[in-house]
Amino acid sequence: MRRILRATELYERELAQAARLTPAKLRVLQILASREGGSATPTALANQMGVSQATVTALVDQLQRREMVSRQRSSMDRRQTNVVIAQAGTEALKNAPNALQQHFVKNFEKLETWEQQMVLAVLDRVAGMLNAGEIEASPVLAIGDIRKDRDRL
């Protein structure tokens, strides 16, 4: 458990040094870059990341202050706002190390089906032992509060 937490912490530090981003901010940029036109609504971002709309708003605010994204009114529905990746955001993605989740998924997929099921069962059991079964878990591997001391990243 300590090694897993330590790996997450070390990845977050490496990401902060290489691209000056948190894993959550990196994920926003990755989603935008993967979409046609490099844009998405805040609701679509929240749904894809598995986080609240308020969390996405905070992330987009921070990225916008660093000129990595911009907000633009939709040409089809003026009531709707799209988040669009900017050149600085694209450059940050190029400088970012591979996401820890991507590394895990690549290696996890190499396992036999029975091994994958065993890993999932054990991790589910560990989460239950830690009374973490009801805790909301974001698909972005990061520790700590994204609003706290993150504006500088």
C-alpha positions in Angstrom: 0.0 0.0 0.0 2.8 2.4 0.9 4.5 1.7 -2.4 1.4 2.4 -4.3 0.8 5.7 -2.5 4.5 6.6 -2.9 4.3 5.8 -6.7 1.3 8.2 -7.0 3.1 10.9 -5.0 6.3 10.5 -7.0 4.4 10.7 -10.3 2.6 13.8 -9.2 6.0 15.4 -8.4 7.5 14.4 -11.7 4.5 15.8 -13.5 4.6 19.0 -11.5 8.3 19.5 -12.4 8.1 18.4 -16.1 4.8 20.1 -17.1 3.9 22.1 -14.1 0.5 20.3 -13.9 -1.4 18.2 -11.5 -2.7 14.9 -12.7 -6.3 16.3 -12.8 -5.2 19.3 -14.9 -3.3 16.9 -17.2 -6.4 14.8 -17.7 -8.5 17.8 -18.7 -5.9 18.7 -21.3 -5.8 15.1 -22.5 -9.6 14.9 -22.9 -9.7 18.2 -24.8 -6.8 17.2 -27.1 -8.5 13.9 -27.9 -11.7 15.6 -29.0 -12.5 17.0 -32.4 -11.8 20.7 -32.4 -10.0 20.4 -29.1 -13.1 21.4 -27.1 -15.7 20.0 -24.8 -18.4 21.4 -22.5 -17.6 21.5 -18.7 -20.4 18.9 -18.2 -18.8 16.5 -20.7 -15.4 16.9 -19.0 -17.0 16.3 -15.6 -18.7 13.1 -16.8 -15.6 11.7 -18.5 -13.4 12.4 -15.5 -15.9 11.2 -13.0 -15.8 14.4 -10.9 -18.2 17.1 -10.1 -19.0 20.1 -12.2 -17.5 22.3 -9.5 -14.2 20.4 -9.6 -14.0 20.9 -13.4 -14.8 24.6 -13.0 -11.9 25.0 -10.6 -9.6 23.0 -12.9 -10.6 25.0 -15.9 -10.2 28.3 -14.0 -6.7 27.4 -13.1 -5.8 26.2 -16.6 -7.3 29.4 -18.1 -5.2 31.6 -15.8 -2.2 29.9 -17.3 -3.6 30.3 -20.8 -3.7 26.6 -21.5 -7.4 26.6 -22.2 -10.0 29.2 -23.1 -13.8 29.4 -22.7 -15.8 30.1 -25.8 -19.5 30.4 -26.4 -20.9 27.7 -28.6 -21.7 28.8 -32.1 -24.8 26.5 -32.1 -26.2 27.4 -28.7 -25.1 30.7 -27.2 -26.1 29.6 -23.7 -23.5 26.9 -23.8 -19.8 27.4 -23.1 -17.0 25.2 -24.5 -13.6 24.7 -23.0 -11.0 24.8 -25.8 -7.4 23.7 -25.5 -4.8 26.5 -26.3 -1.3 26.2 -27.8 0.2 26.4 -24.3 -2.0 23.4 -23.2 -0.9 21.4 -26.2 2.8 22.2 -25.5 2.3 21.1 -21.8 0.9 17.8 -23.0 4.0 17.2 -25.1 6.3 17.8 -22.1 4.3 15.7 -19.7 5.5 12.2 -18.7 3.2 9.3 -19.4 0.2 9.2 -17.1 0.5 6.7 -14.2 -2.9 5.4 -15.1 -1.9 4.7 -18.7 1.2 2.8 -17.5 -1.0 0.7 -15.2 -3.6 0.0 -17.8 -1.0 -1.1 -20.3 0.6 -3.6 -17.8 -2.8 -4.7 -16.5 -4.0 -5.6 -20.0 -0.9 -7.9 -20.4 -2.1 -10.0 -17.5 -4.2 -13.2 -18.0 -7.9 -12.8 -17.4 -7.7 -14.8 -14.1 -4.8 -12.6 -12.9 -6.8 -9.4 -13.7 -9.8 -10.8 -11.8 -7.6 -11.7 -8.8 -6.0 -8.2 -8.7 -9.4 -6.6 -8.8 -10.7 -8.9 -6.1 -7.8 -8.3 -3.8 -7.9 -4.5 -4.3 -11.7 -4.5 -3.6 -11.0 -6.5 -0.4 -8.3 -4.0 0.7 -10.7 -1.1 0.1 -13.3 -2.9 2.2 -10.7 -3.5 5.0 -10.0 0.2 5.0 -13.7 1.1 5.2 -13.2 2.8 1.8 -16.0 1.0 0.0 -18.3 4.0 0.1 -15.7 6.7 -0.6 -16.0 8.4 -4.0 -12.9 7.6 -6.1 -12.0 9.8 -9.0 -10.4 8.0 -12.0 -7.6 10.6 -11.8 -4.8 9.1 -9.6 -3.9 12.0 -7.3 -3.8 12.6 -3.6 -4.8 15.8 -1.7 -7.2 18.6 -2.4 -6.9 20.0 -5.9 -7.8 23.5 -4.7 -5.2 23.6 -2.0 -1.8 25.0 -3.0 -2.4 24.0 -6.6 -2.8 27.4 -8.3 1.0 27.6 -8.5 1.2 24.4 -10.6 
